[in-house]
Amino acid sequence: MEVLSRVLALLGVGKREIDIYLALVEKGPLTARELSDQLGIPYTKIYAYLDKLGSLGLISSERAARPAKFKATPPAEVYKKLVGAAADALKSLKPLFDSLQMAYESRYAAVAPTFLTLIRGAERVAELIQEVVTTAEDEVYLAVPFEELVDYRLLAVISEESKRLAVKILTTERLRTRFDLPPRVEVRAAREMFGGGAIGTAVTIYVKYGGDITGIYTNDKFLIEVARTYFDHVWRRANVI
């Protein structure tokens, strides 16, 4: 039962709720009063536990009975709920661990294999731009042509990391006023930019395709050098802000 307690705790189920569920499994439907008496739970608190179990789908009530009786959801169904909850939780964690792996491989480039990852969506691209900035060692170059990527989180990361890094930012004339940053950050505006990127010890390169932002993230040295060369080319022709 200790293992069950630990697993159910992941769903926010406490010891009292577990005791109630197990009592209903072993003894069949019971009223709130019967549960209170058998488990030593104050009657004034029993309904709070029952409501929580009901909201999680672990019990149901037989409202036709007077007083109402509560019955346990079959353990096989509860098991399926746990499997589904665990799968959802692990799936939600995958982007985080992907980012951690990328950061690890960026930091340990000497021993890590080369990687190249396709990225889709403005939110994911924004996360990896920030990742490139925070993992850069000496300098970082940013080309940011799309408004949806410029938010307080990116500006905060740039402002903080610019204390230790040389930061150059290319943006468009239309977005130039969005980059309210310390003077130590160099910002220039280009007339047109069809895509953008972030270049440090790894590189994110992206474009807008079909209304969404799509790109790649890699630590390949050749692609990093190509991106840096192109950035320098556009930088020299851009207007100083």
Biotite code that builds the C-alpha atoms (Angstrom):
import biotite.structure as struc

atoms = struc.array([
    struc.Atom([0.000, 0.000, 0.000], chain_id="A", res_id=1, res_name="MET", atom_name="CA", element="C"),
    struc.Atom([2.985, 2.293, 0.499], chain_id="A", res_id=2, res_name="GLU", atom_name="CA", element="C"),
    struc.Atom([3.716, 2.173, -3.219], chain_id="A", res_id=3, res_name="VAL", atom_name="CA", element="C"),
    struc.Atom([0.062, 2.958, -3.993], chain_id="A", res_id=4, res_name="LEU", atom_name="CA", element="C"),
    struc.Atom([0.214, 5.912, -1.618], chain_id="A", res_id=5, res_name="SER", atom_name="CA", element="C"),
    struc.Atom([3.272, 7.324, -3.367], chain_id="A", res_id=6, res_name="ARG", atom_name="CA", element="C"),
    struc.Atom([1.703, 6.941, -6.807], chain_id="A", res_id=7, res_name="VAL", atom_name="CA", element="C"),
    struc.Atom([-1.650, 8.445, -5.823], chain_id="A", res_id=8, res_name="LEU", atom_name="CA", element="C"),
    struc.Atom([0.208, 11.300, -4.166], chain_id="A", res_id=9, res_name="ALA", atom_name="CA", element="C"),
    struc.Atom([1.306, 12.312, -7.690], chain_id="A", res_id=10, res_name="LEU", atom_name="CA", element="C"),
    struc.Atom([-2.356, 13.030, -8.386], chain_id="A", res_id=11, res_name="LEU", atom_name="CA", element="C"),
    struc.Atom([-2.639, 15.089, -5.224], chain_id="A", res_id=12, res_name="GLY", atom_name="CA", element="C"),
    struc.Atom([-4.341, 12.321, -3.252], chain_id="A", res_id=13, res_name="VAL", atom_name="CA", element="C"),
    struc.Atom([-3.451, 12.406, 0.444], chain_id="A", res_id=14, res_name="GLY", atom_name="CA", element="C"),
    struc.Atom([-3.488, 9.697, 3.112], chain_id="A", res_id=15, res_name="LYS", atom_name="CA", element="C"),
    struc.Atom([-7.062, 10.413, 4.207], chain_id="A", res_id=16, res_name="ARG", atom_name="CA", element="C"),
    struc.Atom([-8.377, 10.142, 0.654], chain_id="A", res_id=17, res_name="GLU", atom_name="CA", element="C"),
    struc.Atom([-6.465, 6.885, 0.138], chain_id="A", res_id=18, res_name="ILE", atom_name="CA", element="C"),
    struc.Atom([-7.918, 5.442, 3.369], chain_id="A", res_id=19, res_name="ASP", atom_name="CA", element="C"),
    struc.Atom([-11.422, 6.343, 2.160], chain_id="A", res_id=20, res_name="ILE", atom_name="CA", element="C"),
    struc.Atom([-10.886, 4.825, -1.278], chain_id="A", res_id=21, res_name="TYR", atom_name="CA", element="C"),
    struc.Atom([-9.492, 1.580, 0.158], chain_id="A", res_id=22, res_name="LEU", atom_name="CA", element="C"),
    struc.Atom([-12.357, 1.335, 2.646], chain_id="A", res_id=23, res_name="ALA", atom_name="CA", element="C"),
    struc.Atom([-14.878, 1.659, -0.162], chain_id="A", res_id=24, res_name="LEU", atom_name="CA", element="C"),
    struc.Atom([-13.028, -0.983, -2.202], chain_id="A", res_id=25, res_name="VAL", atom_name="CA", element="C"),
    struc.Atom([-12.923, -3.450, 0.685], chain_id="A", res_id=26, res_name="GLU", atom_name="CA", element="C"),
    struc.Atom([-16.331, -2.840, 2.298], chain_id="A", res_id=27, res_name="LYS", atom_name="CA", element="C"),
    struc.Atom([-18.504, -1.704, -0.604], chain_id="A", res_id=28, res_name="GLY", atom_name="CA", element="C"),
    struc.Atom([-20.685, 1.434, -0.702], chain_id="A", res_id=29, res_name="PRO", atom_name="CA", element="C"),
    struc.Atom([-20.761, 3.410, 2.552], chain_id="A", res_id=30, res_name="LEU", atom_name="CA", element="C"),
    struc.Atom([-22.335, 6.637, 3.743], chain_id="A", res_id=31, res_name="THR", atom_name="CA", element="C"),
    struc.Atom([-20.321, 9.625, 4.829], chain_id="A", res_id=32, res_name="ALA", atom_name="CA", element="C"),
    struc.Atom([-21.269, 8.902, 8.447], chain_id="A", res_id=33, res_name="ARG", atom_name="CA", element="C"),
    struc.Atom([-20.118, 5.291, 8.176], chain_id="A", res_id=34, res_name="GLU", atom_name="CA", element="C"),
    struc.Atom([-16.806, 6.348, 6.679], chain_id="A", res_id=35, res_name="LEU", atom_name="CA", element="C"),
    struc.Atom([-16.353, 8.944, 9.386], chain_id="A", res_id=36, res_name="SER", atom_name="CA", element="C"),
    struc.Atom([-17.012, 6.413, 12.149], chain_id="A", res_id=37, res_name="ASP", atom_name="CA", element="C"),
    struc.Atom([-14.921, 3.609, 10.685], chain_id="A", res_id=38, res_name="GLN", atom_name="CA", element="C"),
    struc.Atom([-11.897, 5.708, 9.765], chain_id="A", res_id=39, res_name="LEU", atom_name="CA", element="C"),
    struc.Atom([-11.967, 8.168, 12.664], chain_id="A", res_id=40, res_name="GLY", atom_name="CA", element="C"),
    struc.Atom([-12.290, 11.156, 10.348], chain_id="A", res_id=41, res_name="ILE", atom_name="CA", element="C"),
    struc.Atom([-14.312, 14.069, 11.771], chain_id="A", res_id=42, res_name="PRO", atom_name="CA", element="C"),
    struc.Atom([-17.707, 14.175, 10.095], chain_id="A", res_id=43, res_name="TYR", atom_name="CA", element="C"),
    struc.Atom([-17.256, 17.916, 9.438], chain_id="A", res_id=44, res_name="THR", atom_name="CA", element="C"),
    struc.Atom([-14.243, 17.118, 7.229], chain_id="A", res_id=45, res_name="LYS", atom_name="CA", element="C"),
    struc.Atom([-15.310, 13.912, 5.511], chain_id="A", res_id=46, res_name="ILE", atom_name="CA", element="C"),
    struc.Atom([-17.163, 15.651, 2.674], chain_id="A", res_id=47, res_name="TYR", atom_name="CA", element="C"),
    struc.Atom([-14.103, 17.666, 1.674], chain_id="A", res_id=48, res_name="ALA", atom_name="CA", element="C"),
    struc.Atom([-12.222, 14.407, 1.142], chain_id="A", res_id=49, res_name="TYR", atom_name="CA", element="C"),
    struc.Atom([-15.145, 12.847, -0.682], chain_id="A", res_id=50, res_name="LEU", atom_name="CA", element="C"),
    struc.Atom([-15.499, 15.861, -2.966], chain_id="A", res_id=51, res_name="ASP", atom_name="CA", element="C"),
    struc.Atom([-11.810, 15.659, -3.870], chain_id="A", res_id=52, res_name="LYS", atom_name="CA", element="C"),
    struc.Atom([-12.005, 11.943, -4.624], chain_id="A", res_id=53, res_name="LEU", atom_name="CA", element="C"),
    struc.Atom([-15.081, 12.562, -6.723], chain_id="A", res_id=54, res_name="GLY", atom_name="CA", element="C"),
    struc.Atom([-13.404, 15.335, -8.708], chain_id="A", res_id=55, res_name="SER", atom_name="CA", element="C"),
    struc.Atom([-10.532, 12.949, -9.482], chain_id="A", res_id=56, res_name="LEU", atom_name="CA", element="C"),
    struc.Atom([-12.942, 10.258, -10.612], chain_id="A", res_id=57, res_name="GLY", atom_name="CA", element="C"),
    struc.Atom([-11.900, 7.836, -7.875], chain_id="A", res_id=58, res_name="LEU", atom_name="CA", element="C"),
    struc.Atom([-15.360, 7.522, -6.319], chain_id="A", res_id=59, res_name="ILE", atom_name="CA", element="C"),
    struc.Atom([-18.980, 8.182, -7.218], chain_id="A", res_id=60, res_name="SER", atom_name="CA", element="C"),
    struc.Atom([-22.099, 8.686, -5.132], chain_id="A", res_id=61, res_name="SER", atom_name="CA", element="C"),
    struc.Atom([-25.365, 6.780, -5.175], chain_id="A", res_id=62, res_name="GLU", atom_name="CA", element="C"),
    struc.Atom([-27.673, 9.757, -4.812], chain_id="A", res_id=63, res_name="ARG", atom_name="CA", element="C"),
    struc.Atom([-30.803, 7.605, -4.979], chain_id="A", res_id=64, res_name="ALA", atom_name="CA", element="C"),
    struc.Atom([-29.999, 6.142, -1.574], chain_id="A", res_id=65, res_name="ALA", atom_name="CA", element="C"),
    struc.Atom([-30.959, 8.068, 1.566], chain_id="A", res_id=66, res_name="ARG", atom_name="CA", element="C"),
    struc.Atom([-28.555, 8.907, 3.023], chain_id="A", res_id=67, res_name="PRO", atom_name="CA", element="C"),
    struc.Atom([-26.315, 8.971, -0.037], chain_id="A", res_id=68, res_name="ALA", atom_name="CA", element="C"),
    struc.Atom([-23.756, 6.208, -0.316], chain_id="A", res_id=69, res_name="LYS", atom_name="CA", element="C"),
    struc.Atom([-20.369, 6.418, -1.951], chain_id="A", res_id=70, res_name="PHE", atom_name="CA", element="C"),
    struc.Atom([-18.739, 3.704, -4.010], chain_id="A", res_id=71, res_name="LYS", atom_name="CA", element="C"),
    struc.Atom([-15.187, 3.222, -5.266], chain_id="A", res_id=72, res_name="ALA", atom_name="CA", element="C"),
    struc.Atom([-14.335, 3.438, -8.948], chain_id="A", res_id=73, res_name="THR", atom_name="CA", element="C"),
    struc.Atom([-13.109, -0.021, -10.030], chain_id="A", res_id=74, res_name="PRO", atom_name="CA", element="C"),
    struc.Atom([-9.352, -0.333, -9.377], chain_id="A", res_id=75, res_name="PRO", atom_name="CA", element="C"),
    struc.Atom([-8.786, -1.352, -13.010], chain_id="A", res_id=76, res_name="ALA", atom_name="CA", element="C"),
    struc.Atom([-10.224, 1.997, -14.123], chain_id="A", res_id=77, res_name="GLU", atom_name="CA", element="C"),
    struc.Atom([-8.127, 3.855, -11.557], chain_id="A", res_id=78, res_name="VAL", atom_name="CA", element="C"),
    struc.Atom([-5.058, 2.088, -12.907], chain_id="A", res_id=79, res_name="TYR", atom_name="CA", element="C"),
    struc.Atom([-5.918, 3.275, -16.421], chain_id="A", res_id=80, res_name="LYS", atom_name="CA", element="C"),
    struc.Atom([-6.295, 6.826, -15.089], chain_id="A", res_id=81, res_name="LYS", atom_name="CA", element="C"),
    struc.Atom([-2.866, 6.593, -13.469], chain_id="A", res_id=82, res_name="LEU", atom_name="CA", element="C"),
    struc.Atom([-1.278, 5.291, -16.669], chain_id="A", res_id=83, res_name="VAL", atom_name="CA", element="C"),
    struc.Atom([-2.864, 8.138, -18.636], chain_id="A", res_id=84, res_name="GLY", atom_name="CA", element="C"),
    struc.Atom([-1.808, 10.750, -16.076], chain_id="A", res_id=85, res_name="ALA", atom_name="CA", element="C"),
    struc.Atom([1.756, 9.413, -16.043], chain_id="A", res_id=86, res_name="ALA", atom_name="CA", element="C"),
    struc.Atom([1.910, 9.415, -19.852], chain_id="A", res_id=87, res_name="ALA", atom_name="CA", element="C"),
    struc.Atom([0.610, 13.000, -20.006], chain_id="A", res_id=88, res_name="ASP", atom_name="CA", element="C"),
    struc.Atom([3.094, 14.119, -17.357], chain_id="A", res_id=89, res_name="ALA", atom_name="CA", element="C"),
    struc.Atom([6.042, 12.513, -19.141], chain_id="A", res_id=90, res_name="LEU", atom_name="CA", element="C"),
    struc.Atom([4.922, 13.922, -22.495], chain_id="A", res_id=91, res_name="LYS", atom_name="CA", element="C"),
    struc.Atom([4.690, 17.426, -21.027], chain_id="A", res_id=92, res_name="SER", atom_name="CA", element="C"),
    struc.Atom([8.239, 17.079, -19.664], chain_id="A", res_id=93, res_name="LEU", atom_name="CA", element="C"),
    struc.Atom([9.808, 16.073, -22.984], chain_id="A", res_id=94, res_name="LYS", atom_name="CA", element="C"),
    struc.Atom([10.365, 19.636, -24.311], chain_id="A", res_id=95, res_name="PRO", atom_name="CA", element="C"),
    struc.Atom([12.048, 20.530, -21.024], chain_id="A", res_id=96, res_name="LEU", atom_name="CA", element="C"),
    struc.Atom([14.403, 17.568, -21.168], chain_id="A", res_id=97, res_name="PHE", atom_name="CA", element="C"),
    struc.Atom([15.071, 18.231, -24.860], chain_id="A", res_id=98, res_name="ASP", atom_name="CA", element="C"),
    struc.Atom([16.178, 21.740, -23.909], chain_id="A", res_id=99, res_name="SER", atom_name="CA", element="C"),
    struc.Atom([18.313, 20.413, -21.052], chain_id="A", res_id=100, res_name="LEU", atom_name="CA", element="C"),
    struc.Atom([19.943, 17.901, -23.400], chain_id="A", res_id=101, res_name="GLN", atom_name="CA", element="C"),
    struc.Atom([20.673, 20.635, -25.914], chain_id="A", res_id=102, res_name="MET", atom_name="CA", element="C"),
    struc.Atom([22.148, 22.827, -23.188], chain_id="A", res_id=103, res_name="ALA", atom_name="CA", element="C"),
    struc.Atom([24.245, 19.910, -21.962], chain_id="A", res_id=104, res_name="TYR", atom_name="CA", element="C"),
    struc.Atom([25.534, 19.139, -25.418], chain_id="A", res_id=105, res_name="GLU", atom_name="CA", element="C"),
    struc.Atom([26.313, 22.824, -25.986], chain_id="A", res_id=106, res_name="SER", atom_name="CA", element="C"),
    struc.Atom([28.333, 23.004, -22.776], chain_id="A", res_id=107, res_name="ARG", atom_name="CA", element="C"),
    struc.Atom([30.148, 19.741, -23.403], chain_id="A", res_id=108, res_name="TYR", atom_name="CA", element="C"),
    struc.Atom([30.713, 20.213, -27.120], chain_id="A", res_id=109, res_name="ALA", atom_name="CA", element="C"),
    struc.Atom([34.164, 18.637, -26.909], chain_id="A", res_id=110, res_name="ALA", atom_name="CA", element="C"),
    struc.Atom([32.711, 15.270, -25.912], chain_id="A", res_id=111, res_name="VAL", atom_name="CA", element="C"),
    struc.Atom([29.134, 15.573, -27.166], chain_id="A", res_id=112, res_name="ALA", atom_name="CA", element="C"),
    struc.Atom([28.030, 14.429, -30.615], chain_id="A", res_id=113, res_name="PRO", atom_name="CA", element="C"),
    struc.Atom([26.835, 16.897, -33.187], chain_id="A", res_id=114, res_name="THR", atom_name="CA", element="C"),
    struc.Atom([23.077, 17.355, -33.092], chain_id="A", res_id=115, res_name="PHE", atom_name="CA", element="C"),
    struc.Atom([20.526, 19.018, -35.360], chain_id="A", res_id=116, res_name="LEU", atom_name="CA", element="C"),
    struc.Atom([16.913, 19.422, -34.304], chain_id="A", res_id=117, res_name="THR", atom_name="CA", element="C"),
    struc.Atom([13.921, 20.711, -36.266], chain_id="A", res_id=118, res_name="LEU", atom_name="CA", element="C"),
    struc.Atom([11.866, 23.224, -34.271], chain_id="A", res_id=119, res_name="ILE", atom_name="CA", element="C"),
    struc.Atom([8.349, 24.477, -34.910], chain_id="A", res_id=120, res_name="ARG", atom_name="CA", element="C"),
    struc.Atom([6.282, 27.253, -33.387], chain_id="A", res_id=121, res_name="GLY", atom_name="CA", element="C"),
    struc.Atom([7.093, 30.701, -32.029], chain_id="A", res_id=122, res_name="ALA", atom_name="CA", element="C"),
    struc.Atom([7.086, 29.558, -28.406], chain_id="A", res_id=123, res_name="GLU", atom_name="CA", element="C"),
    struc.Atom([9.642, 26.804, -28.996], chain_id="A", res_id=124, res_name="ARG", atom_name="CA", element="C"),
    struc.Atom([11.824, 29.043, -31.150], chain_id="A", res_id=125, res_name="VAL", atom_name="CA", element="C"),
    struc.Atom([11.732, 31.736, -28.436], chain_id="A", res_id=126, res_name="ALA", atom_name="CA", element="C"),
    struc.Atom([12.820, 29.193, -25.821], chain_id="A", res_id=127, res_name="GLU", atom_name="CA", element="C"),
    struc.Atom([15.818, 28.143, -27.908], chain_id="A", res_id=128, res_name="LEU", atom_name="CA", element="C"),
    struc.Atom([16.837, 31.723, -28.671], chain_id="A", res_id=129, res_name="ILE", atom_name="CA", element="C"),
    struc.Atom([17.031, 32.269, -24.928], chain_id="A", res_id=130, res_name="GLN", atom_name="CA", element="C"),
    struc.Atom([18.897, 28.949, -24.604], chain_id="A", res_id=131, res_name="GLU", atom_name="CA", element="C"),
    struc.Atom([21.529, 30.113, -27.085], chain_id="A", res_id=132, res_name="VAL", atom_name="CA", element="C"),
    struc.Atom([21.955, 33.385, -25.187], chain_id="A", res_id=133, res_name="VAL", atom_name="CA", element="C"),
    struc.Atom([22.296, 31.792, -21.742], chain_id="A", res_id=134, res_name="THR", atom_name="CA", element="C"),
    struc.Atom([24.748, 29.091, -22.909], chain_id="A", res_id=135, res_name="THR", atom_name="CA", element="C"),
    struc.Atom([26.970, 31.387, -25.015], chain_id="A", res_id=136, res_name="ALA", atom_name="CA", element="C"),
    struc.Atom([30.510, 31.792, -23.739], chain_id="A", res_id=137, res_name="GLU", atom_name="CA", element="C"),
    struc.Atom([31.921, 35.110, -25.018], chain_id="A", res_id=138, res_name="ASP", atom_name="CA", element="C"),
    struc.Atom([29.534, 36.638, -27.517], chain_id="A", res_id=139, res_name="GLU", atom_name="CA", element="C"),
    struc.Atom([26.114, 36.102, -29.020], chain_id="A", res_id=140, res_name="VAL", atom_name="CA", element="C"),
    struc.Atom([24.518, 37.421, -32.210], chain_id="A", res_id=141, res_name="TYR", atom_name="CA", element="C"),
    struc.Atom([20.747, 37.726, -32.544], chain_id="A", res_id=142, res_name="LEU", atom_name="CA", element="C"),
    struc.Atom([18.674, 38.429, -35.653], chain_id="A", res_id=143, res_name="ALA", atom_name="CA", element="C"),
    struc.Atom([15.057, 38.993, -34.609], chain_id="A", res_id=144, res_name="VAL", atom_name="CA", element="C"),
    struc.Atom([12.648, 40.038, -37.380], chain_id="A", res_id=145, res_name="PRO", atom_name="CA", element="C"),
    struc.Atom([9.365, 38.718, -35.977], chain_id="A", res_id=146, res_name="PHE", atom_name="CA", element="C"),
    struc.Atom([7.321, 40.630, -33.401], chain_id="A", res_id=147, res_name="GLU", atom_name="CA", element="C"),
    struc.Atom([6.005, 37.538, -31.605], chain_id="A", res_id=148, res_name="GLU", atom_name="CA", element="C"),
    struc.Atom([9.537, 36.643, -30.501], chain_id="A", res_id=149, res_name="LEU", atom_name="CA", element="C"),
    struc.Atom([10.183, 39.980, -28.783], chain_id="A", res_id=150, res_name="VAL", atom_name="CA", element="C"),
    struc.Atom([8.754, 39.836, -25.275], chain_id="A", res_id=151, res_name="ASP", atom_name="CA", element="C"),
    struc.Atom([9.823, 40.765, -21.758], chain_id="A", res_id=152, res_name="TYR", atom_name="CA", element="C"),
    struc.Atom([11.416, 37.350, -21.186], chain_id="A", res_id=153, res_name="ARG", atom_name="CA", element="C"),
    struc.Atom([13.807, 37.671, -24.107], chain_id="A", res_id=154, res_name="LEU", atom_name="CA", element="C"),
    struc.Atom([14.666, 41.267, -23.221], chain_id="A", res_id=155, res_name="LEU", atom_name="CA", element="C"),
    struc.Atom([15.279, 40.299, -19.592], chain_id="A", res_id=156, res_name="ALA", atom_name="CA", element="C"),
    struc.Atom([17.585, 37.435, -20.603], chain_id="A", res_id=157, res_name="VAL", atom_name="CA", element="C"),
    struc.Atom([19.519, 39.658, -23.013], chain_id="A", res_id=158, res_name="ILE", atom_name="CA", element="C"),
    struc.Atom([19.855, 42.421, -20.438], chain_id="A", res_id=159, res_name="SER", atom_name="CA", element="C"),
    struc.Atom([21.157, 40.042, -17.781], chain_id="A", res_id=160, res_name="GLU", atom_name="CA", element="C"),
    struc.Atom([23.491, 38.001, -19.988], chain_id="A", res_id=161, res_name="GLU", atom_name="CA", element="C"),
    struc.Atom([24.927, 41.125, -21.620], chain_id="A", res_id=162, res_name="SER", atom_name="CA", element="C"),
    struc.Atom([26.734, 41.735, -18.327], chain_id="A", res_id=163, res_name="LYS", atom_name="CA", element="C"),
    struc.Atom([29.089, 38.895, -19.268], chain_id="A", res_id=164, res_name="ARG", atom_name="CA", element="C"),
    struc.Atom([28.653, 38.635, -23.045], chain_id="A", res_id=165, res_name="LEU", atom_name="CA", element="C"),
    struc.Atom([29.156, 40.858, -26.059], chain_id="A", res_id=166, res_name="ALA", atom_name="CA", element="C"),
    struc.Atom([25.669, 41.028, -27.601], chain_id="A", res_id=167, res_name="VAL", atom_name="CA", element="C"),
    struc.Atom([24.791, 42.193, -31.104], chain_id="A", res_id=168, res_name="LYS", atom_name="CA", element="C"),
    struc.Atom([21.161, 42.400, -32.226], chain_id="A", res_id=169, res_name="ILE", atom_name="CA", element="C"),
    struc.Atom([19.798, 42.809, -35.740], chain_id="A", res_id=170, res_name="LEU", atom_name="CA", element="C"),
    struc.Atom([16.139, 43.681, -36.091], chain_id="A", res_id=171, res_name="THR", atom_name="CA", element="C"),
    struc.Atom([13.854, 45.491, -38.516], chain_id="A", res_id=172, res_name="THR", atom_name="CA", element="C"),
    struc.Atom([13.111, 49.200, -38.724], chain_id="A", res_id=173, res_name="GLU", atom_name="CA", element="C"),
    struc.Atom([9.563, 48.446, -37.567], chain_id="A", res_id=174, res_name="ARG", atom_name="CA", element="C"),
    struc.Atom([10.720, 46.624, -34.406], chain_id="A", res_id=175, res_name="LEU", atom_name="CA", element="C"),
    struc.Atom([13.670, 48.813, -33.495], chain_id="A", res_id=176, res_name="ARG", atom_name="CA", element="C"),
    struc.Atom([11.787, 50.605, -30.690], chain_id="A", res_id=177, res_name="THR", atom_name="CA", element="C"),
    struc.Atom([10.972, 47.300, -28.999], chain_id="A", res_id=178, res_name="ARG", atom_name="CA", element="C"),
    struc.Atom([14.600, 46.759, -28.014], chain_id="A", res_id=179, res_name="PHE", atom_name="CA", element="C"),
    struc.Atom([14.891, 49.014, -24.990], chain_id="A", res_id=180, res_name="ASP", atom_name="CA", element="C"),
    struc.Atom([18.179, 47.615, -23.673], chain_id="A", res_id=181, res_name="LEU", atom_name="CA", element="C"),
    struc.Atom([21.298, 48.852, -21.856], chain_id="A", res_id=182, res_name="PRO", atom_name="CA", element="C"),
    struc.Atom([23.822, 50.783, -24.020], chain_id="A", res_id=183, res_name="PRO", atom_name="CA", element="C"),
    struc.Atom([26.267, 47.877, -23.781], chain_id="A", res_id=184, res_name="ARG", atom_name="CA", element="C"),
    struc.Atom([24.003, 45.917, -26.148], chain_id="A", res_id=185, res_name="VAL", atom_name="CA", element="C"),
    struc.Atom([24.626, 46.840, -29.790], chain_id="A", res_id=186, res_name="GLU", atom_name="CA", element="C"),
    struc.Atom([21.433, 47.047, -31.844], chain_id="A", res_id=187, res_name="VAL", atom_name="CA", element="C"),
    struc.Atom([21.116, 47.704, -35.576], chain_id="A", res_id=188, res_name="ARG", atom_name="CA", element="C"),
    struc.Atom([18.111, 47.744, -37.909], chain_id="A", res_id=189, res_name="ALA", atom_name="CA", element="C"),
    struc.Atom([17.946, 46.289, -41.385], chain_id="A", res_id=190, res_name="ALA", atom_name="CA", element="C"),
    struc.Atom([15.372, 47.349, -43.957], chain_id="A", res_id=191, res_name="ARG", atom_name="CA", element="C"),
    struc.Atom([14.279, 43.771, -44.662], chain_id="A", res_id=192, res_name="GLU", atom_name="CA", element="C"),
    struc.Atom([14.883, 40.412, -42.983], chain_id="A", res_id=193, res_name="MET", atom_name="CA", element="C"),
    struc.Atom([13.266, 37.226, -44.264], chain_id="A", res_id=194, res_name="PHE", atom_name="CA", element="C"),
    struc.Atom([14.464, 35.128, -41.339], chain_id="A", res_id=195, res_name="GLY", atom_name="CA", element="C"),
    struc.Atom([16.365, 35.264, -38.094], chain_id="A", res_id=196, res_name="GLY", atom_name="CA", element="C"),
    struc.Atom([18.664, 33.402, -35.786], chain_id="A", res_id=197, res_name="GLY", atom_name="CA", element="C"),
    struc.Atom([20.632, 33.245, -32.568], chain_id="A", res_id=198, res_name="ALA", atom_name="CA", element="C"),
    struc.Atom([24.329, 32.397, -32.739], chain_id="A", res_id=199, res_name="ILE", atom_name="CA", element="C"),
    struc.Atom([26.514, 31.392, -29.822], chain_id="A", res_id=200, res_name="GLY", atom_name="CA", element="C"),
    struc.Atom([28.109, 28.037, -29.020], chain_id="A", res_id=201, res_name="THR", atom_name="CA", element="C"),
    struc.Atom([25.020, 26.639, -30.780], chain_id="A", res_id=202, res_name="ALA", atom_name="CA", element="C"),
    struc.Atom([22.788, 28.213, -33.376], chain_id="A", res_id=203, res_name="VAL", atom_name="CA", element="C"),
    struc.Atom([19.062, 28.579, -33.958], chain_id="A", res_id=204, res_name="THR", atom_name="CA", element="C"),
    struc.Atom([18.034, 29.557, -37.495], chain_id="A", res_id=205, res_name="ILE", atom_name="CA", element="C"),
    struc.Atom([14.391, 30.174, -38.336], chain_id="A", res_id=206, res_name="TYR", atom_name="CA", element="C"),
    struc.Atom([11.999, 31.544, -40.946], chain_id="A", res_id=207, res_name="VAL", atom_name="CA", element="C"),
    struc.Atom([8.251, 32.115, -41.120], chain_id="A", res_id=208, res_name="LYS", atom_name="CA", element="C"),
    struc.Atom([6.575, 29.488, -43.252], chain_id="A", res_id=209, res_name="TYR", atom_name="CA", element="C"),
    struc.Atom([2.818, 29.088, -43.702], chain_id="A", res_id=210, res_name="GLY", atom_name="CA", element="C"),
    struc.Atom([2.171, 31.627, -40.975], chain_id="A", res_id=211, res_name="GLY", atom_name="CA", element="C"),
    struc.Atom([4.227, 29.742, -38.384], chain_id="A", res_id=212, res_name="ASP", atom_name="CA", element="C"),
    struc.Atom([7.880, 30.017, -37.386], chain_id="A", res_id=213, res_name="ILE", atom_name="CA", element="C"),
    struc.Atom([10.026, 26.996, -38.242], chain_id="A", res_id=214, res_name="THR", atom_name="CA", element="C"),
    struc.Atom([13.734, 26.436, -37.953], chain_id="A", res_id=215, res_name="GLY", atom_name="CA", element="C"),
    struc.Atom([16.628, 24.297, -36.783], chain_id="A", res_id=216, res_name="ILE", atom_name="CA", element="C"),
    struc.Atom([18.768, 24.149, -33.681], chain_id="A", res_id=217, res_name="TYR", atom_name="CA", element="C"),
    struc.Atom([22.282, 22.716, -33.963], chain_id="A", res_id=218, res_name="THR", atom_name="CA", element="C"),
    struc.Atom([25.800, 22.759, -32.560], chain_id="A", res_id=219, res_name="ASN", atom_name="CA", element="C"),
    struc.Atom([27.352, 21.916, -35.934], chain_id="A", res_id=220, res_name="ASP", atom_name="CA", element="C"),
    struc.Atom([30.475, 24.070, -36.218], chain_id="A", res_id=221, res_name="LYS", atom_name="CA", element="C"),
    struc.Atom([30.153, 24.548, -39.975], chain_id="A", res_id=222, res_name="PHE", atom_name="CA", element="C"),
    struc.Atom([26.544, 25.784, -39.728], chain_id="A", res_id=223, res_name="LEU", atom_name="CA", element="C"),
    struc.Atom([27.471, 28.058, -36.830], chain_id="A", res_id=224, res_name="ILE", atom_name="CA", element="C"),
    struc.Atom([30.249, 29.598, -38.926], chain_id="A", res_id=225, res_name="GLU", atom_name="CA", element="C"),
    struc.Atom([27.968, 30.021, -41.964], chain_id="A", res_id=226, res_name="VAL", atom_name="CA", element="C"),
    struc.Atom([25.351, 31.741, -39.793], chain_id="A", res_id=227, res_name="ALA", atom_name="CA", element="C"),
    struc.Atom([27.952, 34.023, -38.220], chain_id="A", res_id=228, res_name="ARG", atom_name="CA", element="C"),
    struc.Atom([29.374, 34.984, -41.640], chain_id="A", res_id=229, res_name="THR", atom_name="CA", element="C"),
    struc.Atom([25.934, 35.887, -42.980], chain_id="A", res_id=230, res_name="TYR", atom_name="CA", element="C"),
    struc.Atom([25.126, 37.832, -39.804], chain_id="A", res_id=231, res_name="PHE", atom_name="CA", element="C"),
    struc.Atom([28.329, 39.875, -40.195], chain_id="A", res_id=232, res_name="ASP", atom_name="CA", element="C"),
    struc.Atom([27.414, 40.608, -43.817], chain_id="A", res_id=233, res_name="HIS", atom_name="CA", element="C"),
    struc.Atom([23.979, 41.989, -42.877], chain_id="A", res_id=234, res_name="VAL", atom_name="CA", element="C"),
    struc.Atom([25.341, 43.730, -39.761], chain_id="A", res_id=235, res_name="TRP", atom_name="CA", element="C"),
    struc.Atom([27.787, 45.860, -41.733], chain_id="A", res_id=236, res_name="ARG", atom_name="CA", element="C"),
    struc.Atom([24.955, 47.170, -43.915], chain_id="A", res_id=237, res_name="ARG", atom_name="CA", element="C"),
    struc.Atom([22.413, 47.777, -41.148], chain_id="A", res_id=238, res_name="ALA", atom_name="CA", element="C"),
    struc.Atom([21.654, 51.118, -39.500], chain_id="A", res_id=239, res_name="ASN", atom_name="CA", element="C"),
    struc.Atom([22.934, 51.800, -35.994], chain_id="A", res_id=240, res_name="VAL", atom_name="CA", element="C"),
    struc.Atom([20.138, 52.469, -33.476], chain_id="A", res_id=241, res_name="ILE", atom_name="CA", element="C"),
])
